[in-house]
Amino acid sequence: MERIVVLADIHGVLPALEAVLAEPDVGTADAVVLAGDIASGPMPVETLDLLVSLGERAVWVRGNADRELVAMARGEFEGEPQDQVSSWAAAALRVDQVELLDRLPTSVTIGNTLICHATPRDDEEMVLVDSPISRWADVLSGVPAEVRTVVCGHTHMPYARQVDRRLVVNAGSVGMPYGAPGASWALLTPAGVELRRTYFDTAKAAEYLAKHSSYSGIDGWSDEYLLANYSDTEALEAFRPRSEV
């Protein structure tokens, strides 16, 4: 494969996903890898149906939120959901969609590139762009030597950095980007990796969600995650304690 697009953390935000899929470089990519946390959000059913329509071009990876949706939908989730939209989304999914999420792998390898959700060994492990090299070395210790690029998501903040002769890329988030507005994603080509952002009318997107999502808290959700944007500083400070374990 010459051109691979990585979309992470879509979180059921259909207007953001549609905007990214309309990008010419996404439309001509050999594969569109979905790097986890695909459906947990305001339009889970429609988001999954659109991605299924991509057919064999879509390469699926399960994230921690997808795993939790399956457990909630089957009444097997222990503890309290992190947010209300997750439990609502789990109840909205069709049986075939629950089975789809349950079957997904936790990582895929294409050529010398490994794509996962959080880290290659754990779907909710937190590692940040400024985590010490010793932390990164531990996290990547089980990755085969022939893997030269690792692409992930989970923290919703795009970056690319070298880690002991490997390139580590975070594709950011399509549906809930932190650091800057616009749906973020990654394009991998033989020439290297490009971090991309797709800008779309978030006010119109919020109106669309208010009309088409049956989630009762949609207005508040849109105010927090669509019409506003957490800065990278805020996100890094919130995540740092979890990244130092």
N, C-alpha and C positions, 0 to 999 in steps of 0.2 A: 504494500500500500504506500502510495506516494504522499497523500494528503489526508491527515487525520484531524478531525475537529473533536475537542473534548468539551462537553457541557456538564458542569457539576452543579449540584444544589439548585435545581430548578424549582423545587418546593411547590409544585402545583400552581405556579403563576403563569397561566396560559398566555396572556398578552405578551409577557417578556419572552417566552419560548417562541411564540409566533414571529416576533421581531427578529430573533436570532436566526431562526430557520429561513427567513427571507433574505439573509445575507448571501451574496453571490458565492463567497468562498465556502459557506456551509453547504449550499446547494450543489456545489461541484466536488465536494470532498468524497474520498473513497469510503470513508467510514465516519460515523458520528457516534463517539463513545459517550455514554451517559454515566458519569462518574458518581452515582449515588445521590441519595436524598432527592428523589425524583418527584414523588407525589404528595408528600406531607405539606399541604397548603390549601388554598381556597378553592382550587378547581382540580382535584385529583383525578377524577374519572376522565374528564376531557383531556387532561394532559397526557395520561397514559394512552388513551385512544389515538391521539395525534402521533405520539412516538411509535406506537405499534405500526401505524400507517407508513413509516419509513422503511419497513420491511427489513431486508438483510443488511442495509446500510447501517442500521442501529446496532451498536454493541453495548450490551447492558451490564452495569456493575451495581451491586446493591450497597446502599449506605446504611448507617445506623438508624436513621429515621424510617427507611423502608422496612428494615427488620422489625422495628417497633410497631409500625402500622400493621404488619402481619400478625404480631402477637395481640395487638388490641382487637383487630377484626375477629380473631379466633377466641377472644376472651381469656388469653393466656398471659397478658401483660401484668407484671408485678410492679407495684409502686404507683407513683403518681406521674401522669404525662407531664412533660416539660411545658407544654402549652395547650390551650383549649382546641386550637385548630387541628392538632394531631388526632385527638380522639374523635373529633367530628369527621375528619377525612377518612379515618379507618372505617367508620360506620357507613360512609358513603360508597366505598369501593364495592364493585361487583365481586362475586366469588372467583371468576376467572382472573380478575386483576390481582386479587390476594394471592392466588396460586402463582401468577407470573412473578410477582415480587419475591415470593418465597423460593423460587427456583434460581434466582440470579446468583452468579458467582460474586465473590468479594473482591476479585481482581481479574484483570485480563492482561496478557502479554502479546504485543504485536511487534514482531521483529525484536529489536533490543530495547523496547519501551514497555514498562509496566505501568498500568493505570489502575488506581485503587481509589477508595473514597477518602479515608483519613491517612492511614499508613499501610504499608504492605502486610503488616501483621495484626492490625486491629482497626475496626471500622469506626471507632470513636476516640482513638488516641490523638492527643493534641500536641502538635509540633509547629513552631512558628518560624517565620522568616529569620528572626534574630535569635533562635535557639542556639545554644553552644554547639560547636562541632562534635563534642563528645556525646551530646544527646542525639544528634543526627546519626552518628556512627553506630550507636546502640540500636536505634530504630531501624536502620538499614542493614543490620548485621546479617540477617537471614536472606537477603536478596541475592540471587545468583550473580556471579561476577560478570556474565555476559550482558546483564541489564545495565545500560548506560544512562537511561533517562527514566525517572519516576515522576508520574503526573498524578496529582491528587486534588482534593477539594476540601470540604469540611469546615474550614475556618472562614470561608466566604471572602477571602482577600487574595487577589492575584499576586504572584511573584515568581521569580526565577532566580535560583542561586546554585553555585557549585558546592558539592559536598564530596570531597575526596575523589576527584576525577569523575564524579557523576553529576548530571544535571537534575535538579529537583525543581519541578514546576507545580505551582498551584494555579488551577484554572479560574479561581474565584467562584462567583455564584451568578447564575442566570437570573434567579428569581428574587434573591435577597442579598444584593451586593453590599459589602462594607468597604469603606475607604473612599469611594467616589460613586456618583450616580451612574446608571447605565448597566445593562446586563453584561457581565464579563464572561469570557470563554477563551479557549486556547486553540491555536492552529499549529499543527506539527507538520513540517515539510522536510525534505532532505536538506534544505538550507538552514534549518534550525526551528526554533519555537517562537511564535509571535503571540503576545498577550493582546487580546482584542476586547473592545467594548462596543456594545450596540446601544445607541441612544434611541429612546422612543418616548412618546407623549405619556408621561405617567399619570397626568390628570385624566386623560381619556381612558387609560387602563384602569384607573380606580373606578371610573363611572361604569366601565364594562363589568368589572368584578361585582360592583354593587347590584347590577342588573342580573347577572348570570350565576353568581355564587349564592348558594342557599345557606352559607355559614352565617350564623346570627351576629357574629362579631366582625363582619367584613369591613365595616367602616373604620373601626379602631385598628384593625390589622393593616389596612391600606395606609392609614395615617402614619403608622410606625415604620413600615417596611417598604412602602411604595412611594409615598409622597415625601418621606424623609429618608435620611441615610446616615447610619452610624459611621463615624470616622474611623480610620484605621487605628488612631491613638486610643479611642474608646474601646474598640474591639480587642486590641492587643492587651490592654490593661485588664479587661474582663477575662481573657483567656489565659493570661500568664500563669496564674496559680495552677491551672490544670495542666500546663505544659511542663511543669517542673517536677512532676512526680517521678 
